């Protein structure tokens, strides 16, 4: 009688937390891990009062480390920059200025994370290699005169 080698029994793999939990159900650690570190939300933007259209610029908040794409003082950012918004699950649907690539927006809209997202790729550099981040593109507002910010509008033509 011929013996067959034993085959391992496939183990069920639990889906990642972002596929099973709603944003409002996530722990603080899970919530924070959704940020891909692109820095796009830290860019200065203009919103047309009549149309609501948002125009991004390449000018970043002075707290954004444009090389690391992270806040230099995350814990105190809302004190140092009163306009800095602390995202909540309830707000996301109303914040149409969030980039379409933003994990919070994508999950709020029922979409999954992009393949380059560090939670999916396992690599925090994948967001930068994909070209999504503002690394090597943004300039800190400390280097731009306030009257000149509109010249840095993304897609702005002289």
Backbone as JSON, one array per atom type, in Angstrom:
{
  "sequence": "XXXXXXXXXXXXXXXXXXXXXXXXXXXXXXXXXXXXXXXXXXXXXXXXXXXXXXXXXXXXXXXXXXXXXXXXXXXXXXXXXXXXXXXXXXXXXXXXXXXXXXXXXXXXXXXXXXXXXXXXXXXXXXXXXXXXXXXXXXXXXXXXXXXXXXXXXXXXXX",
  "N": [[0.84, -1.18, 0.0], [0.59, 2.16, -0.91], [1.83, 4.98, 0.67], [0.69, 8.24, 1.34], [2.16, 11.4, 1.64], [1.7, 13.43, 4.51], [-0.26, 16.29, 4.37], [-0.13, 19.68, 5.24], [-2.73, 21.14, 7.16], [-4.62, 23.75, 5.95], [-4.52, 26.88, 7.54], [-6.85, 29.16, 8.8], [-6.73, 32.55, 7.96], [-6.98, 35.51, 9.6], [-8.76, 38.38, 8.5], [-7.3, 41.64, 7.9], [-7.46, 44.28, 10.37], [-8.61, 46.7, 9.35], [-10.35, 45.85, 7.44], [-12.41, 44.67, 8.75], [-13.29, 46.21, 10.87], [-15.2, 49.16, 11.56], [-14.35, 52.6, 11.1], [-14.93, 54.08, 13.44], [-14.82, 52.11, 15.35], [-12.24, 51.43, 15.8], [-9.17, 51.05, 17.66], [-7.08, 53.53, 19.25], [-4.44, 53.11, 18.47], [-4.75, 51.51, 16.16], [-6.17, 53.33, 14.56], [-4.3, 55.46, 14.26], [-2.34, 54.07, 12.86], [-3.37, 53.92, 10.34], [-2.66, 56.18, 8.95], [-0.74, 56.89, 6.21], [1.56, 58.32, 5.97], [2.0, 60.17, 3.94], [1.88, 62.95, 3.89], [0.26, 64.7, 2.52], [-2.07, 65.85, 3.59], [-1.08, 67.87, 5.07], [-0.45, 69.94, 3.45], [-0.79, 73.31, 2.32], [-3.89, 74.67, 1.36], [-6.44, 75.99, -0.78], [-9.82, 76.96, -0.75], [-12.46, 77.45, -2.88], [-14.94, 79.7, -2.23], [-17.42, 79.81, -3.5], [-17.71, 77.61, -5.29], [-16.67, 75.52, -3.86], [-14.52, 74.07, -4.62], [-11.33, 72.66, -4.06], [-8.0, 73.67, -4.02], [-4.85, 72.45, -3.97], [-1.57, 73.28, -2.72], [2.02, 73.22, -3.06], [3.08, 73.99, -0.73], [3.87, 73.41, 2.57], [2.71, 72.91, 5.96], [4.49, 74.44, 8.6], [5.3, 72.66, 10.56], [5.59, 70.23, 9.36], [7.94, 67.83, 8.61], [9.49, 67.8, 5.76], [11.11, 65.94, 4.54], [10.94, 63.56, 6.01], [8.23, 63.33, 6.02], [6.54, 63.65, 8.23], [5.02, 64.93, 11.21], [6.66, 67.36, 13.09], [6.05, 67.9, 15.72], [3.85, 66.3, 16.74], [2.21, 65.75, 18.99], [1.65, 68.27, 20.04], [0.57, 69.69, 18.01], [-1.98, 70.87, 17.48], [-2.09, 72.94, 19.25], [0.09, 74.5, 18.51], [-0.51, 74.97, 15.85], [-3.35, 76.23, 15.3], [-5.27, 75.79, 13.27], [-4.9, 73.17, 12.58], [-6.32, 70.09, 12.08], [-7.86, 67.59, 14.01], [-8.54, 64.51, 13.03], [-11.64, 62.76, 12.96], [-13.76, 59.9, 12.9], [-16.37, 60.62, 12.33], [-16.16, 63.03, 10.97], [-14.92, 62.59, 8.52], [-16.37, 61.96, 6.11], [-17.35, 64.44, 5.41], [-15.13, 65.91, 4.83], [-14.03, 66.77, 2.1], [-11.65, 67.61, 1.08], [-9.71, 65.89, 1.82], [-7.17, 63.83, 0.48], [-7.82, 61.62, -2.29], [-6.43, 59.3, -2.06], [-6.09, 58.92, 0.6], [-6.13, 56.88, 3.46], [-8.08, 57.01, 5.49], [-10.19, 58.33, 4.22], [-10.62, 56.54, 2.05], [-11.43, 54.15, 3.38], [-13.7, 55.1, 4.67], [-15.31, 55.51, 2.48], [-15.82, 52.94, 1.74], [-13.86, 51.61, 0.37], [-10.81, 49.68, -0.1], [-7.46, 49.66, 1.3], [-4.69, 51.02, -0.53], [-2.25, 49.19, -2.49], [0.32, 50.12, -2.02], [0.22, 51.13, 0.51], [1.66, 51.32, 3.74], [0.64, 49.49, 5.7], [-0.3, 47.44, 4.13], [1.8, 46.8, 2.37], [3.85, 46.38, 4.15], [6.03, 47.94, 4.38], [7.3, 50.99, 5.31], [8.42, 52.79, 3.53], [7.23, 52.42, 1.1], [5.11, 54.12, 0.38], [6.45, 56.41, -0.33], [8.12, 55.58, -2.42], [6.16, 55.02, -4.28], [5.42, 57.46, -5.18], [3.38, 58.91, -4.08], [3.67, 60.42, -1.77], [4.62, 63.66, -0.34], [7.28, 63.98, -0.2], [10.33, 65.4, -1.15], [8.99, 67.15, -2.79], [7.37, 69.05, -1.57], [7.49, 72.31, -0.01], [8.41, 74.02, 2.87], [6.28, 76.28, 4.63], [7.73, 78.2, 5.93], [9.62, 79.08, 4.21], [8.35, 80.51, 2.28], [6.83, 83.44, 1.19], [3.8, 84.69, 2.49], [2.12, 85.99, 0.6], [2.87, 84.81, -1.73], [2.07, 82.18, -1.87], [0.06, 81.2, -3.56], [1.38, 80.88, -5.96], [2.48, 78.42, -5.81], [0.57, 76.62, -6.3], [-0.75, 73.46, -7.07], [-0.56, 72.35, -10.26], [-0.77, 74.87, -11.19], [-0.41, 77.32, -13.67], [1.85, 79.56, -15.1]],
  "CA": [[0.0, 0.0, 0.0], [1.38, 3.37, -1.05], [1.48, 6.0, 1.67], [0.73, 9.62, 0.88], [2.68, 12.28, 2.69], [0.71, 14.29, 5.17], [-0.29, 17.68, 3.93], [-0.59, 20.54, 6.34], [-4.1, 21.66, 7.08], [-4.56, 25.21, 5.83], [-5.02, 27.63, 8.68], [-7.6, 30.35, 8.44], [-6.03, 33.79, 8.24], [-7.95, 36.57, 9.91], [-8.57, 39.58, 7.67], [-6.73, 42.76, 8.66], [-8.45, 45.04, 11.16], [-9.29, 47.74, 8.58], [-11.38, 45.22, 6.61], [-13.5, 44.16, 9.58], [-13.76, 47.23, 11.81], [-15.52, 50.49, 11.07], [-13.41, 53.58, 11.63], [-15.26, 54.46, 14.81], [-14.57, 50.98, 16.23], [-10.8, 51.18, 15.9], [-8.43, 51.58, 18.8], [-6.24, 54.69, 18.89], [-3.27, 52.59, 17.76], [-5.2, 51.13, 14.81], [-6.52, 54.57, 13.87], [-3.06, 56.16, 13.91], [-1.58, 53.28, 11.89], [-3.95, 54.12, 9.02], [-1.96, 57.26, 8.26], [0.32, 56.3, 5.39], [2.75, 59.16, 6.02], [2.22, 60.85, 2.67], [2.03, 64.38, 4.15], [-0.63, 65.51, 1.67], [-3.04, 66.62, 4.37], [-0.36, 69.0, 5.69], [-0.21, 70.96, 2.45], [-1.7, 74.46, 2.31], [-4.91, 74.55, 0.32], [-7.41, 77.07, -0.92], [-11.14, 76.48, -1.14], [-13.29, 78.46, -3.52], [-16.14, 79.88, -1.43], [-18.64, 79.61, -4.28], [-17.8, 76.27, -5.88], [-16.21, 74.51, -2.91], [-13.35, 73.39, -5.18], [-10.12, 72.8, -3.27], [-6.75, 73.68, -4.77], [-3.69, 72.2, -3.12], [-0.3, 73.89, -3.09], [3.18, 72.44, -2.62], [3.55, 74.62, 0.5], [3.43, 72.62, 3.71], [2.72, 73.44, 7.31], [5.87, 74.54, 9.08], [5.62, 71.52, 11.42], [5.85, 69.02, 8.57], [9.3, 67.53, 8.16], [9.2, 67.44, 4.36], [11.93, 64.77, 4.17], [10.39, 62.38, 6.69], [6.77, 63.36, 5.86], [5.88, 63.48, 9.52], [4.91, 66.15, 12.0], [7.77, 67.54, 14.03], [5.53, 67.98, 17.09], [2.5, 65.76, 16.58], [1.45, 65.87, 20.23], [1.28, 69.66, 20.32], [0.28, 70.35, 16.73], [-3.19, 71.7, 17.48], [-1.77, 74.15, 20.02], [1.02, 75.28, 17.7], [-1.19, 75.32, 14.6], [-4.77, 76.13, 15.66], [-6.06, 75.27, 12.15], [-4.64, 71.74, 12.38], [-7.54, 69.34, 12.39], [-7.76, 66.24, 14.53], [-9.55, 63.74, 12.31], [-12.52, 61.8, 13.63], [-14.53, 59.09, 11.94], [-17.59, 61.34, 11.98], [-15.86, 64.16, 10.09], [-14.25, 62.23, 7.27], [-17.26, 62.05, 4.95], [-17.54, 65.85, 5.07], [-13.84, 66.52, 4.49], [-13.77, 66.44, 0.7], [-10.29, 68.0, 0.75], [-8.78, 64.78, 2.05], [-6.79, 63.22, -0.8], [-8.53, 60.38, -2.64], [-5.58, 58.19, -1.67], [-6.05, 58.87, 2.07], [-6.72, 55.65, 4.0], [-9.3, 57.33, 6.23], [-11.23, 58.6, 3.22], [-10.9, 55.31, 1.31], [-12.22, 53.24, 4.22], [-15.0, 55.75, 4.88], [-16.06, 55.33, 1.23], [-16.01, 51.51, 1.49], [-12.77, 51.07, -0.46], [-9.71, 49.1, 0.66], [-6.2, 50.39, 1.23], [-3.89, 50.81, -1.74], [-1.17, 48.21, -2.34], [1.52, 50.79, -1.52], [0.04, 51.56, 1.91], [2.56, 50.55, 4.59], [-0.02, 48.36, 6.36], [-0.45, 46.37, 3.14], [3.12, 46.43, 1.84], [4.77, 46.05, 5.23], [7.22, 48.78, 4.22], [6.94, 52.4, 5.43], [8.96, 53.55, 2.4], [6.46, 52.14, -0.12], [4.32, 55.31, 0.03], [7.36, 57.37, -0.97], [8.52, 55.0, -3.71], [5.01, 55.06, -5.19], [5.23, 58.84, -5.66], [2.19, 59.47, -3.45], [4.01, 61.36, -0.7], [5.12, 64.99, -0.71], [8.74, 63.98, -0.04], [11.08, 66.0, -2.26], [8.09, 67.96, -3.61], [6.82, 70.14, -0.77], [8.38, 73.32, 0.57], [7.82, 74.5, 4.11], [5.76, 77.64, 4.59], [8.71, 79.14, 6.48], [10.44, 79.54, 3.09], [7.48, 81.12, 1.27], [6.1, 84.63, 1.64], [2.37, 84.39, 2.44], [1.5, 86.49, -0.63], [3.34, 84.01, -2.87], [1.64, 80.79, -1.75], [-0.74, 80.79, -4.73], [2.28, 80.49, -7.05], [2.85, 77.03, -5.59], [-0.62, 75.78, -6.51], [-0.48, 72.27, -7.86], [-1.19, 72.51, -11.57], [-0.78, 76.3, -11.51], [0.35, 77.66, -14.87], [2.19, 80.99, -15.19]],
  "C": [[0.9, 1.25, 0.0], [0.9, 4.41, -0.05], [1.61, 7.39, 1.04], [1.28, 10.49, 2.01], [1.56, 13.14, 3.28], [0.84, 15.72, 4.65], [-0.76, 18.53, 5.09], [-2.02, 21.02, 6.1], [-4.01, 23.17, 6.98], [-5.18, 25.88, 7.06], [-5.76, 28.87, 8.17], [-6.79, 31.58, 8.85], [-7.08, 34.87, 8.46], [-7.7, 37.77, 9.0], [-7.99, 40.71, 8.52], [-7.83, 43.61, 9.3], [-9.22, 46.04, 10.32], [-10.37, 47.16, 7.66], [-12.56, 44.71, 7.43], [-14.06, 45.18, 10.56], [-14.16, 48.5, 11.07], [-14.54, 51.47, 11.72], [-13.68, 53.91, 13.09], [-15.04, 53.33, 15.82], [-13.08, 50.74, 16.51], [-10.22, 51.75, 17.18], [-7.62, 52.77, 18.32], [-5.03, 54.23, 18.07], [-3.63, 52.18, 16.33], [-5.48, 52.36, 13.98], [-5.25, 55.27, 13.38], [-2.28, 55.4, 12.84], [-2.15, 53.41, 10.47], [-3.27, 55.24, 8.24], [-0.78, 56.65, 7.52], [1.6, 57.12, 5.38], [3.05, 59.89, 4.73], [2.46, 62.35, 2.85], [1.09, 65.26, 3.35], [-1.61, 66.35, 2.47], [-2.41, 67.83, 5.03], [-0.01, 70.09, 4.68], [-1.22, 72.09, 2.6], [-2.67, 74.28, 1.14], [-5.84, 75.75, 0.35], [-8.73, 76.44, -1.31], [-11.93, 77.64, -1.69], [-14.61, 78.53, -2.75], [-17.43, 79.62, -2.18], [-18.8, 78.18, -4.76], [-17.43, 75.16, -4.9], [-14.97, 73.76, -3.4], [-12.11, 73.7, -4.34], [-8.91, 72.72, -4.19], [-5.62, 73.5, -3.77], [-2.51, 73.01, -3.62], [0.81, 72.93, -2.64], [3.77, 73.02, -1.33], [2.98, 73.86, 1.68], [3.42, 73.42, 5.0], [4.16, 73.45, 7.8], [6.26, 73.38, 9.99], [5.92, 70.25, 10.63], [7.33, 68.93, 8.23], [9.14, 66.99, 6.75], [10.05, 66.29, 3.86], [11.34, 63.49, 4.75], [8.88, 62.25, 6.47], [6.06, 63.03, 7.18], [5.92, 64.81, 10.27], [6.05, 66.2, 13.01], [7.32, 67.58, 15.49], [4.06, 67.54, 17.09], [1.64, 65.96, 17.83], [0.95, 67.26, 20.53], [0.81, 70.4, 19.08], [-0.94, 71.25, 16.76], [-3.03, 72.95, 18.32], [-0.9, 75.07, 19.18], [0.41, 75.77, 16.4], [-2.69, 75.16, 14.85], [-5.67, 75.6, 14.53], [-5.87, 73.78, 11.91], [-5.84, 70.96, 12.9], [-7.22, 67.96, 12.92], [-8.9, 65.45, 13.88], [-10.35, 62.84, 13.23], [-13.3, 61.06, 12.55], [-15.77, 59.83, 11.45], [-17.34, 62.45, 10.96], [-15.47, 63.74, 8.67], [-15.14, 62.37, 6.04], [-17.47, 63.49, 4.49], [-16.26, 66.52, 4.58], [-13.41, 66.14, 3.07], [-12.37, 66.85, 0.27], [-9.29, 66.9, 1.05], [-8.44, 64.14, 0.71], [-7.55, 61.92, -1.04], [-7.74, 59.14, -2.22], [-5.56, 57.99, -0.16], [-6.79, 57.63, 2.58], [-8.03, 55.93, 4.74], [-10.46, 57.57, 5.26], [-11.61, 57.31, 2.48], [-11.78, 54.36, 2.13], [-13.61, 53.8, 4.48], [-15.91, 55.55, 3.67], [-16.25, 53.85, 0.86], [-14.94, 50.9, 0.59], [-11.67, 50.53, 0.45], [-8.47, 49.99, 0.54], [-5.48, 50.07, -0.07], [-2.75, 49.83, -1.45], [0.1, 48.83, -1.77], [1.4, 51.24, -0.07], [0.94, 50.7, 2.8], [1.91, 49.39, 5.34], [-0.19, 47.17, 5.42], [0.92, 45.86, 2.69], [4.08, 45.95, 2.92], [6.03, 46.91, 5.22], [6.83, 50.26, 4.29], [7.47, 53.27, 4.29], [8.13, 53.39, 1.13], [5.62, 53.34, -0.56], [5.19, 56.34, -0.69], [7.81, 56.86, -2.34], [7.4, 55.07, -4.74], [4.79, 56.45, -5.78], [4.04, 59.53, -5.04], [2.55, 60.56, -2.46], [4.53, 62.69, -1.25], [6.63, 65.09, -0.54], [9.4, 64.49, -1.32], [10.2, 66.82, -3.21], [7.63, 69.21, -2.86], [7.91, 71.09, -0.3], [7.67, 73.87, 1.8], [7.37, 75.95, 3.97], [6.75, 78.65, 5.17], [9.6, 79.73, 5.37], [9.63, 80.28, 2.02], [6.77, 82.32, 1.88], [4.6, 84.33, 1.5], [1.68, 84.87, 1.16], [1.87, 85.67, -1.86], [2.84, 82.57, -2.86], [0.87, 80.33, -2.99], [0.14, 80.41, -5.92], [2.7, 79.02, -6.96], [1.64, 76.09, -5.75], [-0.26, 74.61, -7.41], [-1.27, 72.39, -9.16], [-1.26, 73.96, -12.0], [0.12, 76.6, -12.7], [0.61, 79.16, -14.89], [1.9, 81.53, -16.56]]
}
